[in-house]
Amino acid sequence: MKNADLPMLRLVLLVMLSGPLLWLVWAHWRGHLGVVPSETIIHHLGMTALVLLVFTLALGPVLRLLGWRGLRWARRYAGLGAFVYALFHVGSWMHYEMLWDPELMWLELQDLHYIYWGMAGFLLLLPLTLMSFSMSRRLTRVNRIPGLSLLIYPATLAGLTHYWLVLRSVDWVFMALAGAFTLLFLLRLYGLLRQWQGRT
């Protein structure tokens, strides 16, 4: 890929990442979020975060297959986008459902297991997000933590489990995301095994 194409590619990626949020703002303004807008907002933000996590995982093998290794920044941007939507998802849940009440949040955590999985996925994304910024690496004086990027796999698995427990059923969206995740995980595991065999 030519360097001249990079600004256009960055613009396309930015539009893609901001599109779901812009649609949500527009739909809320136009009153197109259904009978219970708060539920639509929470679900839409969480689903977007989950889709972006799977998309981030898929970018790795796709870029390697196309020989575009210089576009690893696109994977980082997509991962940051997934974290931002996950943050908005958690924030909207705390605002609309919990009313920022710590006691109510604690009671919900005790009774609803799907919240554990959602929070686990979100917390697993935190170190990945923090270490993606050069400022964080300078402050911690740590340039790279071996294996840190692998946290995206349990984070995505936790997100999928959270989604499944919320649905209490299986729909085509879950099947598609779970199938893609399984394939990408197996591809990554195969790559890690090949690396290990090459060192022995």
Helices and strands as residue ranges (DSSP letters): G 3-5, H 6-30, H 37-66, G 69-71, H 72-92, I 93-97, H 102-111, H 113-130, H 134-140, G 148-151, H 152-167, H 172-199
